[in-house]
Amino acid sequence: MPNYRAPVQDMQFVITELAGLERLAALPGYEEVTPDLVEAVLAEAGKFCEGVLTPLNRVGDKEGCHRHDDGSVTTPTGFKDAYKKLTDGGWIGLSAPAEFGGQGLPAVLAQAVNEFLCSANMAFGMYPGLTQGAIAALLAHATPEQKKLYLPKLVSGQWSGTMNLTEPQCGTDLGLVRTRAAPQPDGSYKITGTKIFISAGEHDLAENIVHLVLARIEGAPEGTRGLSLFIVPKFLPAADGGVGARNAVSCGSIEEKMGIHGNATCVMNYDGASGWLIAEPNRGLQAMFVMMNEARLGVGVQGLAMSEVAYQNAAAYAKERLAGRALTGVKFPQKPADPIIVQPDVRRMLMSMRAFNEAGRALVLWVALKSDIAHRSQDAKERQAADDQVGLLTPVIKGVLTDQGFANTVAAQQIFGGHGYIAEHGMEQFVRDARIAMIYEGANGIQALDLVGRKLPRDGGRALQAFFAEVSGFIKDHGADAELAPYVKPLAQALGELQQATMWFMQNALGNLENAGAGSTDYMHLFGLVALGYMWCLIAEAAKAKAANGGNGAADSMAAKLATGRFFAERLLPAATTHLARIKAGAASTMALPIEAF
């Protein structure tokens, strides 16, 4: 069975040394966020994930969820008890406002804990993750009465949340949604339709499930302009705020999936179920985007989390597995063969995973800090700038971290050889579980189109130009630092290539949108390389300073970071050149074959 150790020390390093804990403490409401508090939260979260959730990961995969004749669903053995421990610990409401029962801690800490949850047990982590998304949507768009009724129960985990968008005939194109909402005299609506692929749609973990459902009010315009968002609870709230009568919503079946078997992915049937409008009529997609963006960042974390746990197990195996001798001579003469970690190609795979994980973690927490600033800063311009960066980088985090996270689980499986292909060591489960992250919450090709088509030109390119200015400023300020040169110079080249790609789109995509479509995924990954390269520069700068201070073994751990960052700069960042070449090739060869030739 695979093992997992929460990377508490690395998380602390990023939060305190790179993200800048002093910047968090300067935000209203975060004055008491000290290094000791961060350490305590991360340590407790790590202990829970290692001791409670990791042992259930294989159990959930083997048992799956079961639907019964009455439509109820039971989760795998141990999940219900683990969920109670999760809610008793207050982990779902870690960053939720205190007025609704949350702890009001920074989003930075919540994202850190979410990585631990997903590495330990991705299928389980989806249950609280969806609830956190529902909380975010209700905070942004619900009425005061709706917030008072639903948020305390969601924040505590007594009730859970879901997101209902997809239907049999539509996924990405939500304009094709057919679920209908009929107005009622009391101000409620009767919701009728079928939703598919609904994660955590039915289960036995919480006493009620609050579904957020996209539907079309009778007479509303066709397309996305006519969609509204509704609260449709499994059980109608009673007068005292508790659970009342059963609503007309049920689980028709559980999808049979490639992975994440421990999460109940349901077909949900709405047969005139009572629902209540969130926000304004016909503006449901705008309200749902709050939850979707929250979910997309969470899915990006899943890609990172799966890469991390796969790396940990591959590294441990590579140090133990004996096969052949090192290319330069025997390294372990006391053993019948050397461990495979002495082989450069095995090191290549391990270093690629490690370099991605550390920079990806930094990027997630860097963006989480921007989210905290966007919600907490008293400076309107600072809030706007932070919100711009969160919006710009959300598709990058979702697309790049899940694409590469999956690739890293496959590389980790490769290190195990034949043992990676069988279930005993757990690597094949990591591959299967990680695969979904590239698909749901908007397939990664859609994330790339969102980046190129919507995020780049938004507000005249304000967010993009701010990102370019920040990275360019760092390069300029540290260009003369000989110790940082191995990290800064490759970043400067990659940034230049990203800027060239951006200019190429401006000159060649407006007249032929297929050029943008053909190059969008390469652009997203080029952007991701630059963002991760920038994180490595920030990490290297912080590691140098920490190593200089010494103490507590900092010199060795920081030296390891600097070596890992140099590998990224030398072996991974040069892929930016290839992405640029593909983008400049345009769409001609991609679109050359007639449809009937396929």
Number of C-alpha atoms within 10 A of each C-alpha: 12 19 15 22 18 26 18 21 12 15 23 20 18 23 23 19 18 20 24 14 21 16 14 26 15 15 17 12 14 18 12 12 18 15 13 10 11 19 16 13 18 23 18 14 22 23 16 20 28 20 14 20 26 24 18 22 26 20 16 23 20 13 13 22 23 16 18 11 8 9 15 15 22 18 23 23 15 14 22 16 11 18 20 15 14 20 17 13 15 17 22 27 27 24 21 26 17 14 11 20 17 20 17 16 21 23 21 24 21 21 22 25 24 25 30 32 27 27 29 31 30 30 24 27 22 25 25 25 23 23 27 28 23 30 26 22 22 24 18 16 19 23 14 10 8 16 18 14 16 23 25 21 21 28 29 22 27 16 21 31 27 28 26 22 25 22 21 13 13 15 18 15 11 18 17 17 25 20 21 23 29 17 17 11 6 6 9 17 22 19 28 21 18 23 27 24 22 23 23 28 28 33 25 15 22 19 15 25 24 23 25 25 28 30 28 29 22 12 10 16 13 13 13 18 16 20 29 26 29 29 25 26 27 24 19 21 17 10 8 8 12 13 16 14 10 14 18 19 24 21 25 20 21 24 16 13 15 12 20 26 27 30 28 32 23 24 22 23 20 22 15 17 22 25 25 21 25 23 19 13 16 19 17 24 21 19 22 29 13 20 25 22 20 21 26 25 24 27 28 26 29 31 35 34 29 30 31 30 26 31 26 20 22 28 22 13 18 21 13 13 14 17 15 13 18 17 10 8 9 15 14 14 10 8 10 12 16 22 20 23 23 21 17 12 12 19 16 15 18 23 20 20 27 23 23 27 25 23 26 29 23 26 24 24 24 19 25 23 25 26 22 22 25 22 16 19 19 12 10 11 11 15 18 16 17 23 19 23 20 21 17 24 24 23 28 28 29 29 32 26 32 28 21 21 31 27 18 29 29 21 25 30 26 17 26 20 11 9 15 21 16 14 12 13 18 21 28 21 26 26 26 18 24 29 23 20 27 25 16 16 25 20 16 22 17 19 24 27 20 19 25 23 17 13 23 17 14 16 11 10 14 16 24 21 12 14 17 15 12 13 21 17 12 15 22 12 10 17 16 11 11 10 13 19 16 18 28 27 15 20 27 20 16 26 24 17 21 25 17 15 23 18 12 17 23 13 11 15 19 11 10 13 13 17 22 23 21 22 26 24 24 20 27 26 23 28 25 24 27 24 24 26 30 26 22 30 27 21 25 26 18 20 25 18 13 17 16 12 11 12 9 8 9 16 17 12 14 21 15 13 21 23 14 20 28 22 19 25 24 13 14 16 22 17 14 25 15 12 22 22 14 15 24 16 13 21 19 11 9 12 12 8 10 7 7 5 5 5
